[in-house]
Amino acid sequence: MTMEAQELFESLQQGDWDPDINGDRLNDLLDCFYHGFPVTKILSLIRSKDGKLVRAGSWLLCETGIRACEFFNETRLLIASSDWPL
């Protein structure tokens, strides 16, 4: 990992990334979750009003697998999101 977990997470929240250019940051952050970074951090992303953060959070939520099972009820926020095209 090139940045520490908290720095990666904060740069994501501040919008200092573009998913088309810096997708590797999401992969680095996913790796941090696999190595103990609190999965609860994803909740702030999927609860965000910023569609880019919601999409990043939903991807991370899916990829963390069993680590995120306790947040299954939160996925209703994603289902109800108006950000997704029909």
MARRO-371409 format. One record per residue: x, z, y of N, C-alpha, C, O in turn; residue in one letter. Coordinates in steps of 0.2 Angstrom, whole numbers, padded with zeros to 4 digits. Layout:
+-------+-------+-------+-------+-------+-------+-------+-------+-------+-------+-------+-------+------+
:   n.x :   n.z :   n.y :  ca.x :  ca.z :  ca.y :   c.x :   c.z :   c.y :   o.x :   o.z :   o.y : resn :
+-------+-------+-------+-------+-------+-------+-------+-------+-------+-------+-------+-------+------+
:     X :     Z :     Y :     X :     Z :     Y :     X :     Z :     Y :     X :     Z :     Y :    A :
...
+-------+-------+-------+-------+-------+-------+-------+-------+-------+-------+-------+-------+------+
! end
This chain:
+-------+-------+-------+-------+-------+-------+-------+-------+-------+-------+-------+-------+------+
:   n.x :   n.z :   n.y :  ca.x :  ca.z :  ca.y :   c.x :   c.z :   c.y :   o.x :   o.z :   o.y : resn :
+-------+-------+-------+-------+-------+-------+-------+-------+-------+-------+-------+-------+------+
:  0004 :  0000 : -0006 :  0000 :  0000 :  0000 :  0004 :  0000 :  0006 :  0009 :  0004 :  0007 :    M :
:  0003 : -0004 :  0011 :  0007 : -0005 :  0017 :  0005 :  0001 :  0022 :  0009 :  0002 :  0026 :    T :
: -0001 :  0003 :  0022 : -0003 :  0008 :  0027 : -0006 :  0014 :  0023 : -0009 :  0013 :  0017 :    M :
: -0006 :  0020 :  0025 : -0009 :  0025 :  0022 : -0017 :  0025 :  0022 : -0019 :  0021 :  0026 :    E :
: -0020 :  0028 :  0017 : -0027 :  0027 :  0016 : -0031 :  0028 :  0023 : -0035 :  0025 :  0024 :    A :
: -0030 :  0034 :  0026 : -0034 :  0036 :  0032 : -0033 :  0030 :  0037 : -0037 :  0029 :  0041 :    Q :
: -0026 :  0028 :  0038 : -0025 :  0023 :  0043 : -0029 :  0016 :  0042 : -0032 :  0013 :  0046 :    E :
: -0029 :  0015 :  0035 : -0033 :  0009 :  0033 : -0040 :  0009 :  0035 : -0043 :  0005 :  0037 :    L :
: -0043 :  0015 :  0033 : -0050 :  0016 :  0034 : -0051 :  0016 :  0041 : -0056 :  0013 :  0043 :    F :
: -0047 :  0019 :  0045 : -0049 :  0020 :  0053 : -0048 :  0013 :  0056 : -0052 :  0011 :  0060 :    E :
: -0043 :  0009 :  0053 : -0043 :  0002 :  0056 : -0049 : -0002 :  0054 : -0051 : -0006 :  0058 :    S :
: -0052 : -0001 :  0049 : -0058 : -0004 :  0047 : -0064 : -0002 :  0051 : -0067 : -0007 :  0053 :    L :
: -0064 :  0004 :  0052 : -0070 :  0007 :  0056 : -0069 :  0004 :  0063 : -0074 :  0003 :  0067 :    Q :
: -0063 :  0004 :  0066 : -0062 :  0002 :  0073 : -0063 : -0006 :  0074 : -0063 : -0008 :  0080 :    Q :
: -0064 : -0010 :  0068 : -0065 : -0017 :  0069 : -0058 : -0020 :  0070 : -0058 : -0026 :  0072 :    G :
: -0053 : -0017 :  0068 : -0046 : -0020 :  0069 : -0044 : -0025 :  0063 : -0038 : -0025 :  0061 :    D :
: -0049 : -0028 :  0060 : -0048 : -0033 :  0055 : -0053 : -0038 :  0055 : -0059 : -0037 :  0057 :    W :
: -0051 : -0043 :  0051 : -0056 : -0049 :  0050 : -0056 : -0050 :  0043 : -0051 : -0051 :  0040 :    D :
: -0062 : -0050 :  0039 : -0062 : -0051 :  0032 : -0059 : -0057 :  0030 : -0057 : -0058 :  0024 :    P :
: -0059 : -0063 :  0034 : -0057 : -0069 :  0032 : -0049 : -0069 :  0032 : -0046 : -0073 :  0029 :    D :
: -0046 : -0065 :  0037 : -0039 : -0065 :  0038 : -0036 : -0059 :  0034 : -0030 : -0060 :  0031 :    I :
: -0039 : -0053 :  0035 : -0036 : -0047 :  0032 : -0040 : -0044 :  0026 : -0040 : -0038 :  0025 :    N :
: -0042 : -0048 :  0022 : -0046 : -0046 :  0016 : -0041 : -0042 :  0011 : -0044 : -0038 :  0008 :    G :
: -0035 : -0043 :  0012 : -0030 : -0039 :  0008 : -0031 : -0031 :  0010 : -0029 : -0027 :  0006 :    D :
: -0033 : -0030 :  0016 : -0034 : -0023 :  0018 : -0039 : -0019 :  0014 : -0039 : -0014 :  0012 :    R :
: -0045 : -0023 :  0013 : -0050 : -0020 :  0009 : -0047 : -0019 :  0002 : -0049 : -0014 : -0001 :    L :
: -0043 : -0023 : -0001 : -0040 : -0022 : -0008 : -0036 : -0016 : -0008 : -0036 : -0012 : -0012 :    N :
: -0032 : -0016 : -0002 : -0027 : -0010 : -0002 : -0032 : -0003 : -0001 : -0030 :  0002 : -0004 :    D :
: -0037 : -0004 :  0002 : -0041 :  0002 :  0003 : -0045 :  0004 : -0004 : -0045 :  0010 : -0005 :    L :
: -0047 : -0001 : -0007 : -0050 :  0000 : -0014 : -0045 :  0003 : -0018 : -0046 :  0008 : -0022 :    L :
: -0038 :  0001 : -0018 : -0033 :  0004 : -0022 : -0033 :  0012 : -0020 : -0031 :  0016 : -0024 :    D :
: -0033 :  0013 : -0014 : -0033 :  0020 : -0012 : -0039 :  0024 : -0015 : -0038 :  0030 : -0017 :    C :
: -0045 :  0021 : -0015 : -0050 :  0025 : -0018 : -0049 :  0026 : -0026 : -0051 :  0031 : -0028 :    F :
: -0046 :  0021 : -0029 : -0044 :  0022 : -0036 : -0039 :  0028 : -0037 : -0038 :  0031 : -0042 :    Y :
: -0035 :  0029 : -0031 : -0030 :  0034 : -0032 : -0031 :  0041 : -0028 : -0027 :  0045 : -0026 :    H :
: -0038 :  0042 : -0027 : -0040 :  0049 : -0025 : -0043 :  0049 : -0018 : -0045 :  0054 : -0016 :    G :
: -0042 :  0044 : -0014 : -0045 :  0044 : -0007 : -0053 :  0045 : -0008 : -0056 :  0042 : -0012 :    F :
: -0056 :  0050 : -0004 : -0063 :  0051 : -0006 : -0068 :  0046 : -0005 : -0068 :  0042 :  0000 :    P :
: -0071 :  0044 : -0010 : -0076 :  0039 : -0010 : -0082 :  0040 : -0006 : -0085 :  0035 : -0003 :    V :
: -0083 :  0046 : -0004 : -0088 :  0048 :  0001 : -0087 :  0044 :  0008 : -0092 :  0044 :  0012 :    T :
: -0081 :  0042 :  0009 : -0079 :  0039 :  0016 : -0083 :  0032 :  0016 : -0085 :  0030 :  0021 :    K :
: -0085 :  0029 :  0010 : -0089 :  0023 :  0010 : -0095 :  0024 :  0013 : -0098 :  0019 :  0016 :    I :
: -0098 :  0030 :  0013 : -0105 :  0031 :  0016 : -0105 :  0029 :  0023 : -0110 :  0026 :  0025 :    L :
: -0100 :  0031 :  0027 : -0100 :  0030 :  0034 : -0100 :  0022 :  0035 : -0103 :  0020 :  0040 :    S :
: -0098 :  0018 :  0031 : -0098 :  0011 :  0031 : -0104 :  0008 :  0030 : -0107 :  0004 :  0034 :    L :
: -0108 :  0010 :  0025 : -0114 :  0007 :  0023 : -0120 :  0010 :  0028 : -0125 :  0007 :  0028 :    I :
: -0118 :  0015 :  0031 : -0123 :  0018 :  0036 : -0122 :  0015 :  0043 : -0126 :  0016 :  0048 :    R :
: -0117 :  0011 :  0044 : -0115 :  0008 :  0050 : -0120 :  0003 :  0053 : -0124 :  0001 :  0049 :    S :
: -0120 :  0002 :  0059 : -0125 : -0003 :  0063 : -0121 : -0009 :  0063 : -0124 : -0015 :  0065 :    K :
: -0115 : -0009 :  0061 : -0110 : -0015 :  0062 : -0111 : -0019 :  0055 : -0109 : -0016 :  0050 :    D :
: -0114 : -0025 :  0055 : -0115 : -0028 :  0048 : -0108 : -0030 :  0045 : -0108 : -0030 :  0038 :    G :
: -0103 : -0031 :  0048 : -0096 : -0032 :  0045 : -0094 : -0026 :  0041 : -0092 : -0026 :  0035 :    K :
: -0095 : -0020 :  0044 : -0094 : -0014 :  0040 : -0098 : -0012 :  0034 : -0096 : -0010 :  0029 :    L :
: -0105 : -0014 :  0035 : -0109 : -0013 :  0030 : -0107 : -0017 :  0024 : -0108 : -0015 :  0018 :    V :
: -0106 : -0024 :  0025 : -0103 : -0028 :  0020 : -0097 : -0026 :  0017 : -0096 : -0026 :  0010 :    R :
: -0092 : -0023 :  0021 : -0086 : -0021 :  0018 : -0088 : -0015 :  0013 : -0085 : -0014 :  0008 :    A :
: -0092 : -0010 :  0016 : -0094 : -0004 :  0012 : -0097 : -0006 :  0006 : -0096 : -0003 :  0001 :    G :
: -0102 : -0011 :  0006 : -0106 : -0013 :  0000 : -0101 : -0016 : -0005 : -0102 : -0014 : -0011 :    S :
: -0096 : -0019 : -0003 : -0091 : -0022 : -0008 : -0087 : -0017 : -0011 : -0086 : -0016 : -0017 :    W :
: -0085 : -0012 : -0007 : -0081 : -0006 : -0009 : -0085 : -0002 : -0014 : -0082 :  0000 : -0019 :    L :
: -0091 : -0001 : -0012 : -0096 :  0003 : -0016 : -0096 :  0000 : -0023 : -0096 :  0003 : -0028 :    L :
: -0097 : -0007 : -0023 : -0098 : -0010 : -0030 : -0091 : -0010 : -0034 : -0091 : -0009 : -0040 :    C :
: -0086 : -0011 : -0031 : -0079 : -0011 : -0034 : -0077 : -0004 : -0036 : -0073 : -0004 : -0041 :    E :
: -0079 :  0001 : -0033 : -0077 :  0008 : -0036 : -0080 :  0010 : -0042 : -0078 :  0015 : -0045 :    T :
: -0086 :  0007 : -0044 : -0089 :  0008 : -0050 : -0091 :  0015 : -0051 : -0095 :  0018 : -0047 :    G :
: -0089 :  0018 : -0057 : -0092 :  0025 : -0059 : -0090 :  0030 : -0053 : -0093 :  0035 : -0053 :    I :
: -0085 :  0029 : -0050 : -0083 :  0034 : -0044 : -0088 :  0034 : -0039 : -0089 :  0040 : -0036 :    R :
: -0093 :  0029 : -0038 : -0098 :  0029 : -0033 : -0105 :  0030 : -0036 : -0110 :  0030 : -0032 :    A :
: -0105 :  0032 : -0042 : -0112 :  0033 : -0045 : -0116 :  0038 : -0042 : -0122 :  0038 : -0041 :    C :
: -0113 :  0044 : -0039 : -0117 :  0049 : -0036 : -0120 :  0046 : -0029 : -0124 :  0050 : -0026 :    E :
: -0118 :  0040 : -0027 : -0121 :  0037 : -0021 : -0126 :  0032 : -0022 : -0128 :  0028 : -0018 :    F :
: -0128 :  0031 : -0028 : -0133 :  0026 : -0030 : -0139 :  0026 : -0026 : -0141 :  0021 : -0024 :    F :
: -0141 :  0032 : -0024 : -0147 :  0032 : -0020 : -0146 :  0029 : -0013 : -0151 :  0027 : -0010 :    N :
: -0140 :  0029 : -0011 : -0138 :  0026 : -0004 : -0139 :  0019 : -0004 : -0139 :  0016 :  0001 :    E :
: -0139 :  0016 : -0010 : -0139 :  0008 : -0010 : -0146 :  0006 : -0007 : -0147 :  0000 : -0006 :    T :
: -0151 :  0010 : -0007 : -0157 :  0008 : -0004 : -0156 :  0006 :  0003 : -0160 :  0002 :  0006 :    R :
: -0151 :  0009 :  0007 : -0149 :  0006 :  0014 : -0147 : -0001 :  0013 : -0149 : -0005 :  0018 :    L :
: -0144 : -0003 :  0008 : -0141 : -0010 :  0008 : -0147 : -0014 :  0006 : -0147 : -0020 :  0009 :    L :
: -0151 : -0012 :  0002 : -0157 : -0016 :  0000 : -0162 : -0018 :  0006 : -0164 : -0023 :  0007 :    I :
: -0162 : -0013 :  0010 : -0167 : -0013 :  0016 : -0163 : -0016 :  0022 : -0167 : -0017 :  0027 :    A :
: -0157 : -0018 :  0021 : -0153 : -0021 :  0027 : -0156 : -0028 :  0029 : -0157 : -0032 :  0025 :    S :
: -0156 : -0029 :  0035 : -0158 : -0035 :  0038 : -0153 : -0040 :  0039 : -0153 : -0045 :  0041 :    S :
: -0147 : -0038 :  0037 : -0141 : -0042 :  0038 : -0140 : -0047 :  0033 : -0136 : -0052 :  0034 :    D :
: -0143 : -0046 :  0027 : -0143 : -0051 :  0022 : -0147 : -0057 :  0023 : -0153 : -0056 :  0024 :    W :
: -0145 : -0063 :  0022 : -0149 : -0069 :  0022 : -0154 : -0069 :  0016 : -0152 : -0067 :  0011 :    P :
: -0159 : -0072 :  0017 : -0164 : -0073 :  0012 : -0163 : -0079 :  0008 : -0167 : -0081 :  0003 :    L :
+-------+-------+-------+-------+-------+-------+-------+-------+-------+-------+-------+-------+------+
! end
